[in-house]
Amino acid sequence: MKKKTEELRVRILDGAVALFIEKGIEKVTTRELTEHLGLSRSHIYHYFKDWQSLCLAALERFMQQELDDLAESLAGREPHEKLSVLIKYYLPEGPDAVWQLYDSLWRLASHDAAYAELAERNMNCWMEMIADIIREGVGLKAFRALDAERVTRQFVAMLNGYSENLIIHPSPEKCQLASDDLHDFIRQML
């Protein structure tokens, strides 16, 4: 019974994320989600005290899964290669609905403390992953000894800046230029 309960909870969370990606977080309603899943509203509120709790849980699950997937793809690679994989993963070459989901979260975070806390936790996880790669590279003598946290902040600022530009009018050419610039930064700084 407990397994079925958790499966339904996960189904609700994943269904919410699918709609968030399609429409944006703020444009999805409880009614749309229940119709999408073929459930009654009582199912939703059995698992979540309110709509915001469901939204936050769905986003947290989705973002953690993204981090877990990336961590899995980085496993066993050298630090330089890890940063290259991370750049490719992070920068959209074409229209990317997932980036629209993050954009929607950032807008909500600008005026809602609960969303801001979730967004900040996620950003800190990304920063820690990148800092760990840089520290690993320093430890392996693949990178120069430096202030890993500072370089991480600079690298993430560049990643975010390029990704924001690519969200508006993405193209493989723009993505390649951004990737080249980021790799140049890595060569110069690390």
Backbone as CSV, one residue per row, in Angstrom:
resi,resn,N_x,N_y,N_z,CA_x,CA_y,CA_z,C_x,C_y,C_z
1,MET,0.820,-1.202,0.000,0.000,0.000,0.000,0.859,1.259,0.000
2,LYS,1.919,1.248,0.829,2.792,2.418,0.905,3.459,2.678,-0.448
3,LYS,3.816,1.596,-1.162,4.447,1.745,-2.467,3.494,2.430,-3.444
4,LYS,2.236,2.029,-3.453,1.250,2.651,-4.349,1.044,4.116,-3.995
5,THR,1.061,4.416,-2.708,0.913,5.799,-2.262,2.061,6.648,-2.797
6,GLU,3.281,6.139,-2.668,4.450,6.886,-3.155,4.427,6.985,-4.679
7,GLU,4.008,5.927,-5.356,3.923,5.966,-6.819,2.945,7.039,-7.282
8,LEU,1.813,7.157,-6.613,0.837,8.181,-6.990,1.387,9.574,-6.702
9,ARG,2.055,9.732,-5.583,2.658,11.025,-5.249,3.665,11.431,-6.333
10,VAL,4.515,10.496,-6.737,5.512,10.761,-7.778,4.823,11.063,-9.105
11,ARG,3.766,10.340,-9.403,3.006,10.587,-10.642,2.436,12.005,-10.652
12,ILE,1.941,12.455,-9.519,1.416,13.821,-9.409,2.543,14.827,-9.626
13,LEU,3.679,14.610,-8.970,4.814,15.533,-9.108,5.311,15.588,-10.548
14,ASP,5.484,14.426,-11.161,5.978,14.382,-12.541,4.964,14.965,-13.518
15,GLY,3.680,14.730,-13.265,2.641,15.324,-14.109,2.645,16.834,-14.011
16,ALA,2.848,17.343,-12.802,2.916,18.797,-12.614,4.095,19.374,-13.384
17,VAL,5.247,18.736,-13.285,6.431,19.238,-13.991,6.207,19.224,-15.496
18,ALA,5.594,18.175,-16.014,5.323,18.119,-17.456,4.480,19.319,-17.890
19,LEU,3.477,19.652,-17.106,2.653,20.823,-17.433,3.418,22.124,-17.223
20,PHE,4.253,22.202,-16.188,5.057,23.401,-15.953,5.990,23.660,-17.130
21,ILE,6.591,22.599,-17.649,7.502,22.739,-18.789,6.733,23.218,-20.013
22,GLU,5.549,22.682,-20.192,4.728,23.039,-21.350,4.199,24.468,-21.271
23,LYS,3.754,24.906,-20.086,3.018,26.171,-19.979,3.673,27.233,-19.108
24,GLY,4.577,26.833,-18.228,5.095,27.745,-17.211,4.378,27.477,-15.902
25,ILE,5.087,27.583,-14.816,4.543,27.231,-13.500,3.279,28.012,-13.192
26,GLU,3.343,29.308,-13.391,2.239,30.175,-12.976,0.995,30.046,-13.851
27,LYS,1.088,29.318,-14.953,-0.067,29.185,-15.848,-0.792,27.849,-15.707
28,VAL,-0.319,26.997,-14.815,-0.941,25.687,-14.615,-1.884,25.771,-13.414
29,THR,-3.046,25.149,-13.555,-4.025,25.139,-12.464,-4.196,23.720,-11.916
30,THR,-4.765,23.648,-10.743,-5.068,22.351,-10.136,-5.982,21.544,-11.049
31,ARG,-6.974,22.207,-11.604,-7.919,21.526,-12.497,-7.186,20.911,-13.698
32,GLU,-6.277,21.674,-14.305,-5.529,21.131,-15.447,-4.723,19.905,-15.045
33,LEU,-4.083,19.986,-13.895,-3.274,18.858,-13.446,-4.142,17.629,-13.189
34,THR,-5.262,17.805,-12.503,-6.115,16.646,-12.215,-6.682,16.052,-13.500
35,GLU,-7.052,16.894,-14.455,-7.539,16.384,-15.743,-6.426,15.664,-16.489
36,HIS,-5.231,16.238,-16.460,-4.067,15.643,-17.123,-3.771,14.247,-16.565
37,LEU,-3.944,14.093,-15.255,-3.628,12.826,-14.600,-4.827,11.895,-14.459
38,GLY,-6.029,12.412,-14.725,-7.232,11.608,-14.538,-7.518,11.333,-13.066
39,LEU,-7.263,12.328,-12.232,-7.477,12.197,-10.786,-8.476,13.239,-10.309
40,SER,-8.973,13.032,-9.110,-9.825,14.053,-8.497,-8.943,15.002,-7.687
41,ARG,-9.481,16.173,-7.400,-8.732,17.155,-6.609,-8.387,16.616,-5.226
42,SER,-9.243,15.769,-4.698,-8.983,15.234,-3.355,-7.674,14.444,-3.315
43,HIS,-7.313,13.797,-4.442,-6.035,13.086,-4.492,-4.876,14.053,-4.297
44,ILE,-4.962,15.183,-4.975,-3.888,16.179,-4.893,-3.726,16.639,-3.448
45,TYR,-4.829,17.007,-2.840,-4.750,17.594,-1.506,-4.589,16.556,-0.396
46,HIS,-4.690,15.292,-0.752,-4.336,14.238,0.196,-2.816,14.217,0.398
47,TYR,-2.073,14.493,-0.667,-0.614,14.428,-0.632,0.052,15.767,-0.344
48,PHE,-0.619,16.856,-0.675,-0.021,18.190,-0.546,-1.015,19.122,0.122
49,LYS,-0.545,19.907,1.084,-1.466,20.759,1.853,-2.063,21.874,1.016
50,ASP,-1.335,22.300,-0.032,-1.855,23.349,-0.906,-1.111,23.298,-2.243
51,TRP,-1.538,24.139,-3.165,-0.974,24.154,-4.512,0.507,24.511,-4.478
52,GLN,0.880,25.484,-3.670,2.286,25.883,-3.624,3.169,24.743,-3.118
53,SER,2.710,24.001,-2.136,3.483,22.860,-1.631,3.726,21.840,-2.737
54,LEU,2.700,21.578,-3.524,2.841,20.658,-4.651,3.846,21.210,-5.655
55,CYS,3.715,22.477,-6.008,4.625,23.095,-6.985,6.068,23.013,-6.515
56,LEU,6.300,23.368,-5.266,7.660,23.346,-4.724,8.224,21.930,-4.707
57,ALA,7.419,20.966,-4.300,7.878,19.573,-4.263,8.177,19.060,-5.669
58,ALA,7.335,19.420,-6.630,7.545,18.983,-8.014,8.830,19.580,-8.580
59,LEU,9.031,20.861,-8.356,10.240,21.520,-8.850,11.486,20.960,-8.182
60,GLU,11.410,20.752,-6.878,12.568,20.213,-6.160,12.934,18.824,-6.680
61,ARG,11.929,17.984,-6.890,12.182,16.640,-7.424,12.819,16.719,-8.808
62,PHE,12.259,17.568,-9.665,12.775,17.702,-11.026,14.220,18.195,-11.022
63,MET,14.494,19.240,-10.256,15.838,19.819,-10.256,16.856,18.865,-9.638
64,GLN,16.456,18.122,-8.624,17.367,17.142,-8.035,17.661,16.028,-9.033
65,GLN,16.650,15.616,-9.788,16.865,14.583,-10.799,17.825,15.070,-11.875
66,GLU,17.706,16.340,-12.257,18.655,16.899,-13.231,20.081,16.852,-12.691
67,LEU,20.257,17.256,-11.447,21.590,17.213,-10.834,22.104,15.778,-10.747
68,ASP,21.238,14.847,-10.359,21.640,13.442,-10.259,22.033,12.884,-11.623
69,ASP,21.255,13.212,-12.654,21.572,12.744,-14.009,22.915,13.292,-14.470
70,LEU,23.152,14.568,-14.213,24.426,15.168,-14.608,25.571,14.527,-13.829
71,ALA,25.415,14.359,-12.533,26.466,13.740,-11.718,26.802,12.345,-12.243
72,GLU,25.778,11.616,-12.635,26.002,10.275,-13.191,26.796,10.348,-14.492
73,SER,26.488,11.324,-15.335,27.208,11.442,-16.612,28.639,11.946,-16.419
74,LEU,28.929,12.567,-15.283,30.284,13.057,-15.010,31.168,11.999,-14.358
75,ALA,30.561,10.997,-13.770,31.313,9.989,-13.016,32.388,9.337,-13.882
76,GLY,33.590,9.223,-13.311,34.691,8.547,-13.988,35.436,9.390,-15.005
77,ARG,35.057,10.634,-15.168,35.728,11.504,-16.143,36.791,12.356,-15.449
78,GLU,37.729,12.834,-16.252,38.763,13.753,-15.761,38.146,15.138,-15.570
79,PRO,38.716,15.973,-14.690,38.133,17.288,-14.401,37.885,18.174,-15.631
80,HIS,38.839,18.240,-16.565,38.623,19.059,-17.771,37.417,18.551,-18.553
81,GLU,37.334,17.241,-18.703,36.219,16.648,-19.436,34.899,16.893,-18.703
82,LYS,34.920,16.831,-17.377,33.711,17.096,-16.601,33.188,18.501,-16.883
83,LEU,34.088,19.480,-16.918,33.647,20.849,-17.196,33.095,20.968,-18.614
84,SER,33.705,20.267,-19.568,33.197,20.287,-20.949,31.800,19.673,-21.034
85,VAL,31.603,18.556,-20.356,30.288,17.905,-20.341,29.267,18.832,-19.690
86,LEU,29.661,19.476,-18.612,28.767,20.387,-17.905,28.361,21.559,-18.803
87,ILE,29.310,22.114,-19.538,28.999,23.220,-20.455,27.985,22.759,-21.492
88,LYS,28.232,21.612,-22.091,27.319,21.100,-23.125,25.927,20.849,-22.545
89,TYR,25.878,20.326,-21.348,24.606,20.039,-20.682,23.839,21.326,-20.388
90,TYR,24.548,22.357,-19.998,23.944,23.585,-19.481,23.453,24.530,-20.571
91,LEU,24.143,24.568,-21.696,23.818,25.556,-22.730,22.869,24.984,-23.779
92,PRO,21.713,25.606,-23.971,20.767,25.107,-24.981,21.208,25.469,-26.400
93,GLU,21.226,24.468,-27.283,21.545,24.717,-28.694,20.326,25.177,-29.473
94,GLY,19.164,24.844,-28.979,17.917,25.201,-29.642,16.877,25.523,-28.588
95,PRO,15.655,25.797,-29.021,14.598,26.090,-28.044,14.522,24.979,-26.992
96,ASP,14.468,25.362,-25.752,14.539,24.399,-24.659,13.453,24.699,-23.631
97,ALA,12.452,23.845,-23.589,11.325,24.053,-22.675,11.759,23.978,-21.217
98,VAL,12.779,23.184,-20.922,13.246,23.080,-19.539,13.792,24.420,-19.057
99,TRP,14.468,25.150,-19.956,14.954,26.480,-19.562,13.790,27.406,-19.257
100,GLN,12.690,27.218,-19.961,11.512,28.035,-19.670,10.974,27.723,-18.271
101,LEU,11.105,26.467,-17.854,10.699,26.092,-16.501,11.550,26.836,-15.469
102,TYR,12.857,26.829,-15.676,13.741,27.549,-14.755,13.445,29.049,-14.777
103,ASP,13.195,29.594,-15.950,12.865,31.020,-16.057,11.593,31.330,-15.268
104,SER,10.627,30.456,-15.367,9.377,30.608,-14.628,9.638,30.569,-13.117
105,LEU,10.495,29.652,-12.676,10.855,29.571,-11.257,11.547,30.852,-10.806
106,TRP,12.468,31.367,-11.605,13.203,32.584,-11.217,12.242,33.761,-11.059
107,ARG,11.272,33.856,-11.964,10.288,34.947,-11.844,9.513,34.834,-10.533
108,LEU,9.070,33.635,-10.201,8.354,33.434,-8.938,9.267,33.716,-7.741
109,ALA,10.516,33.320,-7.853,11.472,33.507,-6.753,11.739,34.978,-6.466
110,SER,11.539,35.819,-7.457,11.827,37.244,-7.251,10.832,37.901,-6.302
111,HIS,9.688,37.267,-6.059,8.704,37.877,-5.160,8.058,36.891,-4.182
112,ASP,8.587,35.676,-4.086,8.029,34.683,-3.164,9.177,33.971,-2.445
113,ALA,9.213,34.085,-1.141,10.328,33.561,-0.347,10.502,32.048,-0.483
114,ALA,9.420,31.298,-0.566,9.532,29.837,-0.667,10.189,29.428,-1.987
115,TYR,9.794,30.079,-3.083,10.418,29.790,-4.377,11.863,30.282,-4.390
116,ALA,12.122,31.414,-3.755,13.486,31.948,-3.688,14.402,30.977,-2.946
117,GLU,13.900,30.422,-1.860,14.697,29.463,-1.091,15.005,28.220,-1.923
118,LEU,14.017,27.718,-2.639,14.224,26.553,-3.501,15.235,26.866,-4.600
119,ALA,15.086,28.003,-5.259,16.006,28.388,-6.332,17.427,28.531,-5.798
120,GLU,17.561,29.148,-4.642,18.894,29.335,-4.066,19.529,27.999,-3.679
121,ARG,18.751,27.092,-3.107,19.281,25.762,-2.779,19.781,25.059,-4.033
122,ASN,19.005,25.167,-5.108,19.404,24.540,-6.360,20.683,25.172,-6.907
123,MET,20.747,26.498,-6.891,21.957,27.175,-7.379,23.170,26.770,-6.545
124,ASN,22.988,26.643,-5.243,24.097,26.232,-4.379,24.563,24.818,-4.703
125,CYS,23.643,23.936,-5.050,24.020,22.571,-5.446,24.858,22.590,-6.718
126,TRP,24.444,23.404,-7.698,25.222,23.540,-8.931,26.615,24.087,-8.622
127,MET,26.653,25.132,-7.791,27.936,25.748,-7.447,28.845,24.731,-6.753
128,GLU,28.295,23.959,-5.851,29.097,22.979,-5.125,29.614,21.891,-6.067
129,MET,28.778,21.463,-7.013,29.214,20.463,-7.980,30.404,20.988,-8.785
130,ILE,30.308,22.224,-9.239,31.382,22.813,-10.041,32.623,23.041,-9.187
131,ALA,32.452,23.551,-7.982,33.599,23.760,-7.087,34.299,22.432,-6.796
132,ASP,33.528,21.363,-6.623,34.124,20.043,-6.387,34.967,19.605,-7.578
133,ILE,34.492,19.869,-8.783,35.261,19.523,-9.986,36.569,20.309,-10.000
134,ILE,36.489,21.585,-9.706,37.693,22.422,-9.716,38.659,21.976,-8.619
135,ARG,38.148,21.721,-7.425,39.023,21.242,-6.339,39.653,19.893,-6.699
136,GLU,38.873,19.033,-7.339,39.421,17.745,-7.780,40.554,17.975,-8.772
137,GLY,40.338,18.887,-9.723,41.376,19.191,-10.703,42.634,19.747,-10.067
138,VAL,42.471,20.596,-9.060,43.630,21.128,-8.334,44.348,19.987,-7.622
139,GLY,43.589,19.119,-6.973,44.176,17.984,-6.255,44.933,17.036,-7.168
140,LEU,44.456,16.882,-8.387,45.113,16.000,-9.365,46.203,16.724,-10.148
141,LYS,46.416,17.981,-9.850,47.389,18.836,-10.548,47.012,19.052,-12.017
142,ALA,45.726,18.840,-12.329,45.221,19.132,-13.675,44.917,20.620,-13.802
143,PHE,44.634,21.274,-12.673,44.380,22.714,-12.620,45.387,23.347,-11.672
144,ARG,45.643,24.628,-11.892,46.514,25.378,-10.983,45.832,25.526,-9.623
145,ALA,46.648,25.645,-8.593,46.098,25.915,-7.259,45.543,27.333,-7.252
146,LEU,44.312,27.482,-6.832,43.662,28.787,-6.844,42.494,28.792,-5.892
147,ASP,41.791,29.892,-5.870,40.592,30.024,-5.043,39.427,29.385,-5.816
148,ALA,39.149,28.126,-5.518,38.139,27.371,-6.272,36.760,28.011,-6.183
149,GLU,36.418,28.564,-5.032,35.094,29.173,-4.871,34.943,30.408,-5.758
150,ARG,35.990,31.233,-5.822,35.925,32.437,-6.664,35.810,32.060,-8.141
151,VAL,36.642,31.138,-8.585,36.590,30.722,-9.991,35.234,30.084,-10.291
152,THR,34.695,29.339,-9.348,33.363,28.749,-9.528,32.321,29.839,-9.722
153,ARG,32.345,30.860,-8.880,31.371,31.958,-9.019,31.506,32.633,-10.382
154,GLN,32.739,32.861,-10.819,32.963,33.487,-12.125,32.460,32.590,-13.259
155,PHE,32.785,31.313,-13.173,32.377,30.356,-14.200,30.850,30.245,-14.268
156,VAL,30.206,30.154,-13.106,28.745,30.053,-13.071,28.104,31.331,-13.600
157,ALA,28.674,32.479,-13.279,28.141,33.741,-13.807,28.208,33.748,-15.330
158,MET,29.303,33.258,-15.879,29.416,33.173,-17.343,28.412,32.169,-17.908
159,LEU,28.315,30.997,-17.290,27.348,29.984,-17.746,25.933,30.555,-17.766
160,ASN,25.556,31.202,-16.664,24.206,31.758,-16.582,23.996,32.872,-17.597
161,GLY,24.986,33.724,-17.766,24.865,34.808,-18.740,24.690,34.287,-20.157
162,TYR,25.524,33.338,-20.542,25.391,32.774,-21.885,24.073,32.024,-22.048
163,SER,23.673,31.285,-21.029,22.424,30.523,-21.161,21.230,31.456,-21.306
164,GLU,21.231,32.579,-20.583,20.137,33.547,-20.732,20.088,34.101,-22.152
165,ASN,21.237,34.387,-22.726,21.265,34.865,-24.113,20.774,33.794,-25.078
166,LEU,21.122,32.554,-24.804,20.723,31.469,-25.700,19.247,31.116,-25.577
167,ILE,18.639,31.420,-24.461,17.214,31.136,-24.290,16.386,31.961,-25.266
168,ILE,16.796,33.194,-25.499,16.008,34.113,-26.317,16.003,33.690,-27.785
169,HIS,17.165,33.549,-28.372,17.271,33.124,-29.775,18.383,32.088,-29.893
170,PRO,18.119,30.861,-29.468,19.179,29.855,-29.491,19.514,29.413,-30.910
171,SER,20.768,29.060,-31.091,21.208,28.465,-32.348,22.480,27.680,-32.059
172,PRO,22.764,26.673,-32.866,24.009,25.920,-32.667,25.244,26.823,-32.754
173,GLU,25.186,27.843,-33.622,26.338,28.743,-33.778,26.572,29.560,-32.506
174,LYS,25.503,30.138,-31.958,25.632,30.911,-30.714,26.088,30.016,-29.565
175,CYS,25.560,28.819,-29.526,25.937,27.878,-28.473,27.422,27.539,-28.580
176,GLN,27.905,27.348,-29.797,29.321,27.023,-29.995,30.217,28.183,-29.573
177,LEU,29.810,29.414,-29.908,30.589,30.584,-29.480,30.654,30.664,-27.958
178,ALA,29.534,30.453,-27.310,29.503,30.485,-25.845,30.388,29.383,-25.267
179,SER,30.294,28.200,-25.836,31.111,27.083,-25.378,32.594,27.390,-25.559
180,ASP,32.949,27.952,-26.706,34.349,28.321,-26.960,34.840,29.339,-25.933
181,ASP,34.013,30.335,-25.637,34.393,31.350,-24.643,34.588,30.723,-23.262
182,LEU,33.693,29.836,-22.888,33.803,29.186,-21.581,35.039,28.289,-21.500
183,HIS,35.333,27.588,-22.583,36.546,26.765,-22.599,37.799,27.642,-22.547
184,ASP,37.749,28.800,-23.190,38.872,29.736,-23.117,39.066,30.211,-21.674
185,PHE,37.969,30.521,-20.995,38.041,30.918,-19.582,38.696,29.805,-18.759
186,ILE,38.301,28.567,-18.999,38.881,27.431,-18.272,40.384,27.362,-18.518
187,ARG,40.800,27.505,-19.781,42.228,27.448,-20.109,42.998,28.564,-19.405
188,GLN,42.429,29.760,-19.399,43.130,30.893,-18.799,43.149,30.835,-17.274
189,MET,42.060,30.421,-16.677,41.939,30.483,-15.218,42.421,29.223,-14.506
190,LEU,42.302,28.097,-15.168,42.632,26.847,-14.492,43.901,26.234,-15.051
